[in-house]
Amino acid sequence: MVMEFFRRGDSGLERIESRIISMLGDARHSFDLAANVVLSGGDPGLVAGDIRDTDDRINQTEQELRSELVVHVAVQGSTDIGTVLGYTLLIKKIERIGDQAKNILDLAFEGVSFADAPDVAELAAHHQTVSALFGEAAELLSAPDQAAIDDYRHRADELRHHFEDKLRGYMHSSEPGSEVVPRAILYRYLKRIVANLAGVLTTASEPLQHQDYFDAGQTDIDDD
């Protein structure tokens, strides 16, 4: 399990952990900026540079961490290969979250705004809930607690199913496409972000064969 790495006190691995948590913070930053623009009807051009620069930083960090993990295996041998593979999956999930933030920004560039929508309060509440999950995930990576991780993953799974239900409802809605399609797309992005956040903690706490799943491999939480 990746968390066994986190507990060893190896300075190199501690630095990797710190950079992973920083990646998660960057992904949250981009998500919050993009979601705020779509919800407020603000000018996406004002935050586009920040989001793209942050995404570039996430991508660069991912590449550098991959290199460091290769070096670790070269030095330590095959003993940690399972955990190193877990790290690789974990950082890829965070990179995907950054991509979803860019996708939300693209909605704003397409003219989508929920600022005056009747469901803006509901959408804003979802934004706050998902944003808080980023912070919780970072805390649990820093100070692993298996009971708290299990609770987190089940709450994330319930939220993911809620977003799926919203998406399914829009698929069968008789409302105009201009109303339905932007919401369906947004909920799809939110669902993917939540699935990947849950996947980050699953990757950190489960054996390699159960990563992207929980309940001993019974529940599939992967969402590309």
LUMZATOR-705191 format. One record per atom (N, C-alpha, C): residue number from 1; residue in one letter; atom name; y, x, z. Coordinates in steps of 0.02 Angstrom, whole numbers, always signed. Atoms other than C-alpha are relative to their C-alpha. Layout:
% residues N
NODE     i   aa   at       yy       xx       zz
NODE   NUM    A   CA        Y        X        Z
...
This chain:
% residues 224
NODE     i   aa   at       yy       xx       zz
NODE     1    M    N      -60      +42       +0
NODE     1    M   CA       +0       +0       +0
NODE     1    M    C      +62      +44       +0
NODE     2    V    N      -62      -39       +4
NODE     2    V   CA     +176      +60      -39
NODE     2    V    C      +31       +9      +69
NODE     3    M    N      -30       -7      -66
NODE     3    M   CA     +232      +27     +139
NODE     3    M    C      -29      +55      +41
NODE     4    E    N      +29      -58      -34
NODE     4    E   CA     +112     +159     +200
NODE     4    E    C      +39      +63      -17
NODE     5    F    N      -44      -55      +20
NODE     5    F   CA     +219     +281     +100
NODE     5    F    C      +63       +0      +42
NODE     6    F    N      -63       +6      -35
NODE     6    F   CA     +375     +216     +185
NODE     6    F    C       -5      +23      +73
NODE     7    R    N       +9      -14      -72
NODE     7    R   CA     +302     +249     +358
NODE     7    R    C      -19      +73      +13
NODE     8    R    N      +26      -68      -11
NODE     8    R   CA     +248     +430     +331
NODE     8    R    C      +51      +50      +24
NODE     9    G    N      -51      -46      -22
NODE     9    G   CA     +414     +512     +365
NODE     9    G    C      +10      +59      -47
NODE    10    D    N      -11      -52      +51
NODE    10    D   CA     +406     +621     +208
NODE    10    D    C      +71       -7      -26
NODE    11    S    N      -70       +5      +19
NODE    11    S   CA     +587     +661     +166
NODE    11    S    C       +9      -19      -73
NODE    12    G    N       -4      +18      +70
NODE    12    G   CA     +556     +649      -22
NODE    12    G    C      -13      -74      -11
NODE    13    L    N      +17      +70       +7
NODE    13    L   CA     +476     +479       -5
NODE    13    L    C      +53      -44      +33
NODE    14    E    N      -54      +37      -31
NODE    14    E   CA     +612     +421     +113
NODE    14    E    C      +59       -6      -48
NODE    15    R    N      -55       +3      +49
NODE    15    R   CA     +739     +465      -21
NODE    15    R    C      -16      -49      -56
NODE    16    I    N      +20      +49      +50
NODE    16    I   CA     +640     +364     -148
NODE    16    I    C       +9      -70      +27
NODE    17    E    N       -9      +65      -31
NODE    17    E   CA     +638     +217      -28
NODE    17    E    C      +74      -20       +1
NODE    18    S    N      -71      +13       -4
NODE    18    S   CA     +826     +231       -4
NODE    18    S    C      +28      -19      -69
NODE    19    R    N      -25      +14      +67
NODE    19    R   CA     +856     +232     -192
NODE    19    R    C      -26      -67      -26
NODE    20    I    N      +27      +65      +19
NODE    20    I   CA     +742      +81     -217
NODE    20    I    C      +42      -56      +32
NODE    21    I    N      -41      +50      -34
NODE    21    I   CA     +841      -17      -88
NODE    21    I    C      +70       -3      -31
NODE    22    S    N      -64       -1      +35
NODE    22    S   CA    +1001      +39     -175
NODE    22    S    C       -4      -37      -67
NODE    23    M    N      +10      +37      +62
NODE    23    M   CA     +931      -27     -340
NODE    23    M    C       +2      -75      +13
NODE    24    L    N       +1      +70      -17
NODE    24    L   CA     +900     -194     -255
NODE    24    L    C      +70      -26      +14
NODE    25    G    N      -69      +18      -13
NODE    25    G   CA    +1079     -196     -193
NODE    25    G    C      +40       -6      -64
NODE    26    D    N      -35       +4      +65
NODE    26    D   CA    +1142     -161     -369
NODE    26    D    C      -20      -64      -37
NODE    27    A    N      +23      +60      +34
NODE    27    A   CA    +1036     -302     -439
NODE    27    A    C      +32      -62      +31
NODE    28    R    N      -34      +56      -33
NODE    28    R   CA    +1108     -421     -308
NODE    28    R    C      +73       -4      -21
NODE    29    H    N      -71       -3      +20
NODE    29    H   CA    +1284     -365     -352
NODE    29    H    C       +9      -32      -69
NODE    30    S    N       -5      +28      +68
NODE    30    S   CA    +1257     -406     -536
NODE    30    S    C      -14      -74       +0
NODE    31    F    N      +17      +72       -3
NODE    31    F   CA    +1174     -572     -496
NODE    31    F    C      +58      -40      +28
NODE    32    D    N      -55      +38      -31
NODE    32    D   CA    +1316     -627     -383
NODE    32    D    C      +60       -5      -47
NODE    33    L    N      -56       +2      +47
NODE    33    L   CA    +1449     -580     -511
NODE    33    L    C      -14      -50      -56
NODE    34    A    N      +16      +43      +56
NODE    34    A   CA    +1361     -669     -653
NODE    34    A    C       -3      -74      +21
NODE    35    A    N       +6      +69      -24
NODE    35    A   CA    +1319     -825     -552
NODE    35    A    C      +68      -29      +17
NODE    36    N    N      -66      +25      -18
NODE    36    N   CA    +1496     -839     -486
NODE    36    N    C      +41      -19      -61
NODE    37    V    N      -37      +16      +61
NODE    37    V   CA    +1567     -835     -662
NODE    37    V    C      -24      -65      -30
NODE    38    V    N      +28      +62      +28
NODE    38    V   CA    +1450     -972     -725
NODE    38    V    C      +19      -60      +42
NODE    39    L    N      -14      +56      -44
NODE    39    L   CA    +1483    -1080     -573
NODE    39    L    C      +74      -16       +4
NODE    40    S    N      -72      +11       -8
NODE    40    S   CA    +1671    -1056     -568
NODE    40    S    C      +37      -12      -65
NODE    41    G    N      -33       +5      +64
NODE    41    G   CA    +1709    -1055     -753
NODE    41    G    C      +49      +56      -12
NODE    42    G    N      -44      -57       +9
NODE    42    G   CA    +1793     -886     -739
NODE    42    G    C      -11      +36      -66
NODE    43    D    N       +4      -39      +62
NODE    43    D   CA    +1819     -762     -879
NODE    43    D    C      -56      +52       +7
NODE    44    P    N      +55      -48       -5
NODE    44    P   CA    +1654     -669     -906
NODE    44    P    C      +20      +70      -18
NODE    45    G    N      -22      -66      +20
NODE    45    G   CA    +1749     -526     -985
NODE    45    G    C      +25      +42      +58
NODE    46    L    N      -27      -36      -58
NODE    46    L   CA    +1822     -482     -815
NODE    46    L    C      -54      +36      +40
NODE    47    V    N      +55      -30      -39
NODE    47    V   CA    +1651     -440     -742
NODE    47    V    C      -52      +33      -45
NODE    48    A    N      +52      -26      +45
NODE    48    A   CA    +1553     -390     -897
NODE    48    A    C       -9      +75       +6
NODE    49    G    N       +5      -73       -5
NODE    49    G   CA    +1595     -205     -882
NODE    49    G    C      -35      +21      +63
NODE    50    D    N      +32      -16      -64
NODE    50    D   CA    +1545     -201     -699
NODE    50    D    C      -75      -13       -3
NODE    51    I    N      +71      +18       +4
NODE    51    I   CA    +1380     -291     -732
NODE    51    I    C      -38      +48      -45
NODE    52    R    N      +35      -45      +46
NODE    52    R   CA    +1336     -180     -879
NODE    52    R    C       -5      +71      +27
NODE    53    D    N       +3      -66      -32
NODE    53    D   CA    +1382      -21     -786
NODE    53    D    C      -53       +0      +56
NODE    54    T    N      +50       +4      -53
NODE    54    T   CA    +1276      -79     -640
NODE    54    T    C      -70       -1      -29
NODE    55    D    N      +66       +2      +32
NODE    55    D   CA    +1131     -118     -756
NODE    55    D    C      -19      +69      -26
NODE    56    D    N      +14      -68      +23
NODE    56    D   CA    +1146      +55     -833
NODE    56    D    C      -22      +44      +59
NODE    57    R    N      +18      -39      -59
NODE    57    R   CA    +1138     +128     -657
NODE    57    R    C      -71      -17      +23
NODE    58    I    N      +68      +21      -18
NODE    58    I   CA     +982      +26     -618
NODE    58    I    C      -51      +32      -46
NODE    59    N    N      +47      -29      +49
NODE    59    N   CA     +899      +84     -778
NODE    59    N    C       -8      +75       +9
NODE    60    Q    N       +3      -72      -10
NODE    60    Q   CA     +945     +265     -746
NODE    60    Q    C      -39      +17      +63
NODE    61    T    N      +37      -12      -62
NODE    61    T   CA     +879     +256     -569
NODE    61    T    C      -74      -10      -10
NODE    62    E    N      +71      +12      +15
NODE    62    E   CA     +716     +181     -631
NODE    62    E    C      -31      +60      -34
NODE    63    Q    N      +28      -57      +37
NODE    63    Q   CA     +691     +325     -752
NODE    63    Q    C       -6      +62      +44
NODE    64    E    N       +3      -58      -44
NODE    64    E   CA     +733     +456     -622
NODE    64    E    C      -55       -7      +52
NODE    65    L    N      +52      +10      -49
NODE    65    L   CA     +616     +379     -494
NODE    65    L    C      -69       +8      -31
NODE    66    R    N      +64      -11      +34
NODE    66    R   CA     +475     +375     -621
NODE    66    R    C      -15      +75       -4
NODE    67    S    N      +10      -73       +5
NODE    67    S   CA     +501     +562     -648
NODE    67    S    C      -19      +29      +68
NODE    68    E    N      +15      -25      -67
NODE    68    E   CA     +500     +594     -460
NODE    68    E    C      -71      -19      +21
NODE    69    L    N      +68      +22      -18
NODE    69    L   CA     +339     +495     -441
NODE    69    L    C      -52      +41      -38
NODE    70    V    N      +46      -43      +38
NODE    70    V   CA     +256     +596     -579
NODE    70    V    C       -5      +68      +33
NODE    71    V    N       +0      -65      -35
NODE    71    V   CA     +307     +755     -489
NODE    71    V    C      -40       -6      +65
NODE    72    H    N      +37       +9      -63
NODE    72    H   CA     +238     +685     -326
NODE    72    H    C      -75       +2      -12
NODE    73    V    N      +72       +0      +16
NODE    73    V   CA      +68     +652     -405
NODE    73    V    C      -22      +70      -20
NODE    74    A    N      +18      -68      +22
NODE    74    A   CA      +70     +825     -485
NODE    74    A    C       -8      +47      +60
NODE    75    V    N       +2      -43      -59
NODE    75    V   CA     +102     +905     -315
NODE    75    V    C      -56      -21      +48
NODE    76    Q    N      +46      +25      -51
NODE    76    Q   CA       -5     +794     -205
NODE    76    Q    C      -70      -15      -26
NODE    77    G    N      +65      +17      +28
NODE    77    G   CA     -147     +759     -324
NODE    77    G    C      -10      -75       -4
NODE    78    S    N      +15      +71      +12
NODE    78    S   CA     -234     +591     -346
NODE    78    S    C       -3      -41      +63
NODE    79    T    N       +6      +37      -63
NODE    79    T   CA     -233     +543     -162
NODE    79    T    C      +45      -61       +2
NODE    80    D    N      -50      +54       -5
NODE    80    D   CA      -77     +435     -180
NODE    80    D    C       +8      -39      -65
NODE    81    I    N       -9      +29      +66
NODE    81    I   CA     -107     +373     -357
NODE    81    I    C      +10      -76       +3
NODE    82    G    N       -7      +72       -5
NODE    82    G   CA     -127     +190     -306
NODE    82    G    C      +69      -20      +24
NODE    83    T    N      -66      +15      -26
NODE    83    T   CA      +34     +191     -207
NODE    83    T    C      +54      +17      -50
NODE    84    V    N      -48      -18      +51
NODE    84    V   CA     +127     +281     -345
NODE    84    V    C       +3      -53      -55
NODE    85    L    N       +1      +55      +49
NODE    85    L   CA      +71     +147     -468
NODE    85    L    C      +36      -61      +28
NODE    86    G    N      -36      +55      -31
NODE    86    G   CA     +134      +18     -344
NODE    86    G    C      +75       +9       -2
NODE    87    Y    N      -71      -15       +5
NODE    87    Y   CA     +303     +103     -337
NODE    87    Y    C      +25      -14      -71
NODE    88    T    N      -21       +9      +69
NODE    88    T   CA     +311     +100     -527
NODE    88    T    C       +8      -74      -16
NODE    89    L    N       -6      +72      +10
NODE    89    L   CA     +278      -88     -530
NODE    89    L    C      +60      -28      +37
NODE    90    L    N      -55      +25      -41
NODE    90    L   CA     +405     -116     -391
NODE    90    L    C      +67      +11      -32
NODE    91    I    N      -65      -15      +29
NODE    91    I   CA     +549      -29     -476
NODE    91    I    C       +9      -37      -67
NODE    92    K    N       -5      +38      +62
NODE    92    K   CA     +509     -117     -640
NODE    92    K    C      +22      -72      +15
NODE    93    K    N      -19      +67      -18
NODE    93    K   CA     +526     -285     -553
NODE    93    K    C      +75       -4      +16
NODE    94    I    N      -71       -1      -14
NODE    94    I   CA     +698     -237     -489
NODE    94    I    C      +41       +6      -64
NODE    95    E    N      -34       -7      +65
NODE    95    E   CA     +748     -182     -664
NODE    95    E    C       +1      -67      -37
NODE    96    R    N       +2      +66      +33
NODE    96    R   CA     +693     -353     -729
NODE    96    R    C      +52      -47      +30
NODE    97    I    N      -50      +42      -33
NODE    97    I   CA     +804     -439     -601
NODE    97    I    C      +70      +16      -28
NODE    98    G    N      -64      -19      +30
NODE    98    G   CA     +952     -340     -668
NODE    98    G    C       +9      -30      -69
NODE    99    D    N       -2      +30      +67
NODE    99    D   CA     +909     -403     -842
NODE    99    D    C      +15      -75       +4
NODE   100    Q    N      -13      +71       -7
NODE   100    Q   CA     +909     -583     -781
NODE   100    Q    C      +74      -13      +17
NODE   101    A    N      -72       +7      -15
NODE   101    A   CA    +1084     -558     -709
NODE   101    A    C      +41       +4      -65
NODE   102    K    N      -35       -5      +65
NODE   102    K   CA    +1142     -502     -882
NODE   102    K    C      -10      -64      -41
NODE   103    N    N      +13      +62      +37
NODE   103    N   CA    +1060     -657     -956
NODE   103    N    C      +44      -57      +25
NODE   104    I    N      -44      +51      -28
NODE   104    I   CA    +1159     -768     -837
NODE   104    I    C      +71      +12      -25
NODE   105    L    N      -66      -15      +27
NODE   105    L   CA    +1317     -678     -891
NODE   105    L    C       +6      -23      -72
NODE   106    D    N       -1      +21      +70
NODE   106    D   CA    +1271     -714    -1072
NODE   106    D    C      +12      -75       -6
NODE   107    L    N      -14      +72       +1
NODE   107    L   CA    +1271     -900    -1030
NODE   107    L    C      +75      -12       +3
NODE   108    A    N      -72       +8       -6
NODE   108    A   CA    +1452     -882     -977
NODE   108    A    C      +35      +18      -65
NODE   109    F    N      -30      -19      +63
NODE   109    F   CA    +1494     -792    -1139
NODE   109    F    C      -11      -54      -54
NODE   110    E    N      +12      +55      +47
NODE   110    E   CA    +1418     -940    -1231
NODE   110    E    C      +41      -62      +17
NODE   111    G    N      -44      +56      -18
NODE   111    G   CA    +1545    -1052    -1145
NODE   111    G    C      -27      -46      +54
NODE   112    V    N      +28      +42      -52
NODE   112    V   CA    +1433    -1121    -1008
NODE   112    V    C      +40       +8      +64
NODE   113    S    N      -35       +1      -64
NODE   113    S   CA    +1528    -1171     -852
NODE   113    S    C      -21      -63      +38
NODE   114    F    N      +18      +56      -42
NODE   114    F   CA    +1473    -1281     -709
NODE   114    F    C      +56      -17      +50
NODE   115    A    N      -55       +7      -48
NODE   115    A   CA    +1643    -1278     -624
NODE   115    A    C      +16      -72      +17
NODE   116    D    N      -17      +70      -11
NODE   116    D   CA    +1675    -1464     -645
NODE   116    D    C      -61      -46       -4
NODE   117    A    N      +61      +39       +6
NODE   117    A   CA    +1494    -1520     -652
NODE   117    A    C      -15      -37      +64
NODE   118    P    N      +16      +38      -61
NODE   118    P   CA    +1432    -1654     -531
NODE   118    P    C      -51      +35      +45
NODE   119    D    N      +52      -34      -39
NODE   119    D   CA    +1290    -1540     -475
NODE   119    D    C      +21      +72      +18
NODE   120    V    N      -22      -68      -13
NODE   120    V   CA    +1397    -1384     -448
NODE   120    V    C      -15      +21      +72
NODE   121    A    N      +15      -17      -70
NODE   121    A   CA    +1372    -1392     -258
NODE   121    A    C      -73      +19       +8
NODE   122    E    N      +72      -15       -3
NODE   122    E   CA    +1183    -1394     -281
NODE   122    E    C      -14      +69      -30
NODE   123    L    N       +9      -64      +33
NODE   123    L   CA    +1190    -1248     -401
NODE   123    L    C      +28      +57      +42
NODE   124    A    N      -29      -51      -43
NODE   124    A   CA    +1304    -1151     -285
NODE   124    A    C      -44      +14      +60
NODE   125    A    N      +45       -9      -57
NODE   125    A   CA    +1184    -1180     -141
NODE   125    A    C      -61      +41      -21
NODE   126    H    N      +57      -39      +24
NODE   126    H   CA    +1041    -1112     -247
NODE   126    H    C      +21      +74       -9
NODE   127    H    N      -25      -68       +7
NODE   127    H   CA    +1147     -960     -287
NODE   127    H    C       +1      +36      +67
NODE   128    Q    N       -4      -31      -66
NODE   128    Q   CA    +1177     -926     -103
NODE   128    Q    C      -70      +13      +29
NODE   129    T    N      +68       -9      -25
NODE   129    T   CA     +993     -950      -60
NODE   129    T    C      -34      +60      -33
NODE   130    V    N      +32      -55      +36
NODE   130    V   CA     +934     -830     -195
NODE   130    V    C      +34      +66      +18
NODE   131    S    N      -35      -61      -19
NODE   131    S   CA    +1069     -703     -152
NODE   131    S    C      -23      +25      +68
NODE   132    A    N      +24      -19      -67
NODE   132    A   CA    +1012     -706      +30
NODE   132    A    C      -69      +31       -3
NODE   133    L    N      +68      -29       +7
NODE   133    L   CA     +834     -668      -28
NODE   133    L    C       +3      +74      -17
NODE   134    F    N       -8      -72      +15
NODE   134    F   CA     +896     -502      -97
NODE   134    F    C       +8      +39      +65
NODE   135    G    N      -13      -34      -62
NODE   135    G   CA     +962     -454      +73
NODE   135    G    C      -61       +4      +45
NODE   136    E    N      +61       +2      -40
NODE   136    E   CA     +803     -507     +161
NODE   136    E    C      -52      +50      -26
NODE   137    A    N      +48      -46      +30
NODE   137    A   CA     +697     -408      +38
NODE   137    A    C      +17      +72      +18
NODE   138    A    N      -21      -68      -17
NODE   138    A   CA     +799     -251      +69
NODE   138    A    C      -15      +16      +73
NODE   139    E    N      +14      -11      -71
NODE   139    E   CA     +783     -272     +258
NODE   139    E    C      -74      +11      +12
NODE   140    L    N      +72       -6      -11
NODE   140    L   CA     +595     -294     +246
NODE   140    L    C      -29      +63      -31
NODE   141    L    N      +21      -65      +26
NODE   141    L   CA     +577     -140     +138
NODE   141    L    C      +19      +55      +49
NODE   142    S    N      -23      -50      -48
NODE   142    S   CA     +677      -42     +267
NODE   142    S    C      -40       -2      +64
NODE   143    A    N      +36       +9      -64
NODE   143    A   CA     +585     -113     +418
NODE   143    A    C      -57      -49      -11
NODE   144    P    N      +55      +46      +18
NODE   144    P   CA     +417     -185     +361
NODE   144    P    C      -27      -38      +60
NODE   145    D    N      +29      +45      -50
NODE   145    D   CA     +350     -333     +460
NODE   145    D    C      -44      -48      -38
NODE   146    Q    N      +45      +38      +43
NODE   146    Q   CA     +196     -413     +385
NODE   146    Q    C       +7      -75       +9
NODE   147    A    N       -9      +72      -11
NODE   147    A   CA     +222     -583     +467
NODE   147    A    C      +63      -25      -35
NODE   148    A    N      -62      +20      +33
NODE   148    A   CA     +401     -589     +404
NODE   148    A    C       -7       +2      -75
NODE   149    I    N      +12       -4      +73
NODE   149    I   CA     +345     -534     +231
NODE   149    I    C      -40      -61      -23
NODE   150    D    N      +40      +58      +19
NODE   150    D   CA     +214     -672     +225
NODE   150    D    C      +43      -63       -1
NODE   151    D    N      -45      +58       -2
NODE   151    D   CA     +346     -800     +276
NODE   151    D    C      +47       +1      -59
NODE   152    Y    N      -46       -8      +56
NODE   152    Y   CA     +466     -733     +146
NODE   152    Y    C      -34      -21      -65
NODE   153    R    N      +34      +14      +63
NODE   153    R   CA     +339     -743       +6
NODE   153    R    C      -15      -74       -8
NODE   154    H    N      +15      +72       +5
NODE   154    H   CA     +290     -922      +47
NODE   154    H    C      +63      -40      -10
NODE   155    R    N      -63      +34      +13
NODE   155    R   CA     +472     -977      +55
NODE   155    R    C      +22      +12      -72
NODE   156    A    N      -18      -15      +69
NODE   156    A   CA     +504     -890     -110
NODE   156    A    C      -44      -40      -49
NODE   157    D    N      +45      +38      +43
NODE   157    D   CA     +352     -976     -185
NODE   157    D    C      +21      -74       -2
NODE   158    E    N      -24      +69       -1
NODE   158    E   CA     +416    -1146     -129
NODE   158    E    C      +63       -8      -42
NODE   159    L    N      -61       +3      +39
NODE   159    L   CA     +585    -1109     -205
NODE   159    L    C      -15       +7      -75
NODE   160    R    N      +20       -8      +70
NODE   160    R   CA     +504    -1050     -366
NODE   160    R    C      -28      -65      -28
NODE   161    H    N      +28      +64      +22
NODE   161    H   CA     +407    -1214     -377
NODE   161    H    C      +55      -53       -7
NODE   162    H    N      -56      +47       +5
NODE   162    H   CA     +567    -1311     -345
NODE   162    H    C      +38      +11      -66
NODE   163    F    N      -34      -15      +63
NODE   163    F   CA     +651    -1222     -491
NODE   163    F    C      -43      -21      -59
NODE   164    E    N      +44      +23      +53
NODE   164    E   CA     +499    -1258     -598
NODE   164    E    C       +5      -76       -9
NODE   165    D    N       -6      +72       +3
NODE   165    D   CA     +513    -1442     -554
NODE   165    D    C      +66      -21      -33
NODE   166    K    N      -64      +15      +31
NODE   166    K   CA     +697    -1443     -601
NODE   166    K    C       -3      +13      -76
NODE   167    L    N       +8      -17      +70
NODE   167    L   CA     +656    -1357     -765
NODE   167    L    C      -41      -52      -36
NODE   168    R    N      +43      +50      +31
NODE   168    R   CA     +517    -1480     -802
NODE   168    R    C      +37      -67       -9
NODE   169    G    N      -39      +61       +5
NODE   169    G   CA     +634    -1625     -766
NODE   169    G    C      +49       +2      -59
NODE   170    Y    N      -46       -6      +56
NODE   170    Y   CA     +761    -1560     -892
NODE   170    Y    C      -36       -2      -67
NODE   171    M    N      +39       +2      +62
NODE   171    M   CA     +625    -1540    -1022
NODE   171    M    C      -13      -72      -23
NODE   172    H    N      +14      +70      +17
NODE   172    H   CA     +595    -1728    -1014
NODE   172    H    C      +61      -45       +9
NODE   173    S    N      -60      +39      -11
NODE   173    S   CA     +774    -1782     -987
NODE   173    S    C      +25      -32      -65
NODE   174    S    N      -31      +34      +57
NODE   174    S   CA     +861    -1906    -1102
NODE   174    S    C      +74      +16       -5
NODE   175    E    N      -70      -20       +1
NODE   175    E   CA    +1030    -1827    -1063
NODE   175    E    C      +14      +43      -62
NODE   176    P    N      -17      -41      +59
NODE   176    P   CA    +1124    -1739    -1204
NODE   176    P    C      -21      +73       +9
NODE   177    G    N      +21      -69       -3
NODE   177    G   CA    +1064    -1566    -1247
NODE   177    G    C      +52      +47      +29
NODE   178    S    N      -54      -43      -26
NODE   178    S   CA    +1234    -1492    -1205
NODE   178    S    C       +2       +0      +77
NODE   179    E    N       +5       +3      -72
NODE   179    E   CA    +1204    -1548    -1025
NODE   179    E    C      -65      +30      +26
NODE   180    V    N      +67      -18      -24
NODE   180    V   CA    +1019    -1513    -1010
NODE   180    V    C      -17      +73      -12
NODE   181    V    N      +23      -67      +18
NODE   181    V   CA     +993    -1349    -1101
NODE   181    V    C      +29      +55      +44
NODE   182    P    N      -26      -55      -43
NODE   182    P   CA    +1113    -1238    -1000
NODE   182    P    C      -32       -1      +69
NODE   183    R    N      +31       +4      -66
NODE   183    R   CA    +1038    -1302     -837
NODE   183    R    C      -72      +24       -2
NODE   184    A    N      +69      -22       +6
NODE   184    A   CA     +861    -1277     -896
NODE   184    A    C       -4      +76       -6
NODE   185    I    N       +0      -73       +7
NODE   185    I   CA     +901    -1099     -948
NODE   185    I    C      +17      +34      +66
NODE   186    L    N      -19      -30      -64
NODE   186    L   CA     +988    -1060     -784
NODE   186    L    C      -56       -3      +51
NODE   187    Y    N      +55       +6      -47
NODE   187    Y   CA     +844    -1127     -681
NODE   187    Y    C      -58      +46      -19
NODE   188    R    N      +52      -47      +22
NODE   188    R   CA     +725    -1024     -786
NODE   188    R    C      +16      +70      +24
NODE   189    Y    N      -19      -66      -24
NODE   189    Y   CA     +823     -867     -744
NODE   189    Y    C       -6       +6      +76
NODE   190    L    N       +6       -1      -73
NODE   190    L   CA     +831     -913     -559
NODE   190    L    C      -73       +5      +20
NODE   191    K    N      +72       -3      -15
NODE   191    K   CA     +643     -942     -558
NODE   191    K    C      -27      +70      -10
NODE   192    R    N      +24      -68      +13
NODE   192    R   CA     +613     -771     -635
NODE   192    R    C      +24      +49      +53
NODE   193    I    N      -27      -45      -51
NODE   193    I   CA     +727     -685     -510
NODE   193    I    C      -38       -8      +65
NODE   194    V    N      +36      +12      -62
NODE   194    V   CA     +641     -766     -362
NODE   194    V    C      -72      +26       -4
NODE   195    A    N      +68      -25       +9
NODE   195    A   CA     +469     -725     -432
NODE   195    A    C       -2      +76       +5
NODE   196    N    N       -1      -73       -3
NODE   196    N   CA     +516     -543     -453
NODE   196    N    C      +18      +26      +69
NODE   197    L    N      -15      -20      -69
NODE   197    L   CA     +593     -533     -279
NODE   197    L    C      -63       -5      +43
NODE   198    A    N      +63       +7      -37
NODE   198    A   CA     +431     -601     -206
NODE   198    A    C      -48      +55      -21
NODE   199    G    N      +44      -52      +25
NODE   199    G   CA     +339     -477     -316
NODE   199    G    C      +16      +68      +28
NODE   200    V    N      -19      -64      -30
NODE   200    V   CA     +438     -332     -245
NODE   200    V    C      -34       +9      +68
NODE   201    L    N      +30       -6      -66
NODE   201    L   CA     +375     -370      -70
NODE   201    L    C      -76       -2       -3
NODE   202    T    N      +73       +0       +9
NODE   202    T   CA     +199     -409     -130
NODE   202    T    C      -23      +70      -20
NODE   203    T    N      +17      -68      +23
NODE   203    T   CA     +195     -241     -219
NODE   203    T    C       +4      +49      +58
NODE   204    A    N      -10      -46      -56
NODE   204    A   CA     +257     -157      -60
NODE   204    A    C      -52       -9      +55
NODE   205    S    N      +42      +14      -58
NODE   205    S   CA     +129     -238      +55
NODE   205    S    C      -73      -15      -16
NODE   206    E    N      +68      +19      +18
NODE   206    E   CA      -29     -281      -42
NODE   206    E    C      -37      +57      -36
NODE   207    P    N      +38      -48      +39
NODE   207    P   CA     -170     -175     -114
NODE   207    P    C      +15       -8      -75
NODE   208    L    N      -19       +0      +71
NODE   208    L   CA     -145     -131     -298
NODE   208    L    C      -31      -59      -37
NODE   209    Q    N      +33      +52      +38
NODE   209    Q   CA     -272     -259     -359
NODE   209    Q    C      +29      -69      +12
NODE   210    H    N      -30      +65      -16
NODE   210    H   CA     -175     -401     -275
NODE   210    H    C      +74       -3      -16
NODE   211    Q    N      -71       +0      +15
NODE   211    Q   CA       -2     -351     -334
NODE   211    Q    C      +14      -48      -57
NODE   212    D    N      -19      +57      +41
NODE   212    D   CA      +87     -493     -426
NODE   212    D    C      -36      -63      +21
NODE   213    Y    N      +34      +58      -27
NODE   213    Y   CA      -20     -611     -322
NODE   213    Y    C       +9       +1      +76
NODE   214    F    N      +12       -3      -71
NODE   214    F   CA      -34     -665     -142
NODE   214    F    C      -53      -51      +18
NODE   215    D    N      +58      +39      -23
NODE   215    D   CA     -156     -768      -37
NODE   215    D    C      -65      +33      -25
NODE   216    A    N      +59      -39      +20
NODE   216    A   CA     -284     -630      -69
NODE   216    A    C      -15       -7      -74
NODE   217    G    N       +9       +2      +72
NODE   217    G   CA     -256     -641     -256
NODE   217    G    C       -4      -69      -30
NODE   218    Q    N       +8      +68      +25
NODE   218    Q   CA     -258     -831     -270
NODE   218    Q    C      +63      -27      -33
NODE   219    T    N      -63      +27      +24
NODE   219    T   CA      -73     -864     -305
NODE   219    T    C      +35      +50      -45
NODE   220    D    N      -32      -44      +49
NODE   220    D   CA       +3     -788     -462
NODE   220    D    C      +76      -10       +5
NODE   221    I    N      -73       +6       -7
NODE   221    I   CA     +188     -750     -434
NODE   221    I    C      +36      +39      -54
NODE   222    D    N      -33      -41      +51
NODE   222    D   CA     +221     -639     -584
NODE   222    D    C      +36      -44      -50
NODE   223    D    N      -39      +36      +50
NODE   223    D   CA     +356     -699     -703
NODE   223    D    C      +44      +49      -37
NODE   224    D    N      -38      -47      +41
NODE   224    D   CA     +417     -585     -841
NODE   224    D    C      +62      -33      -29
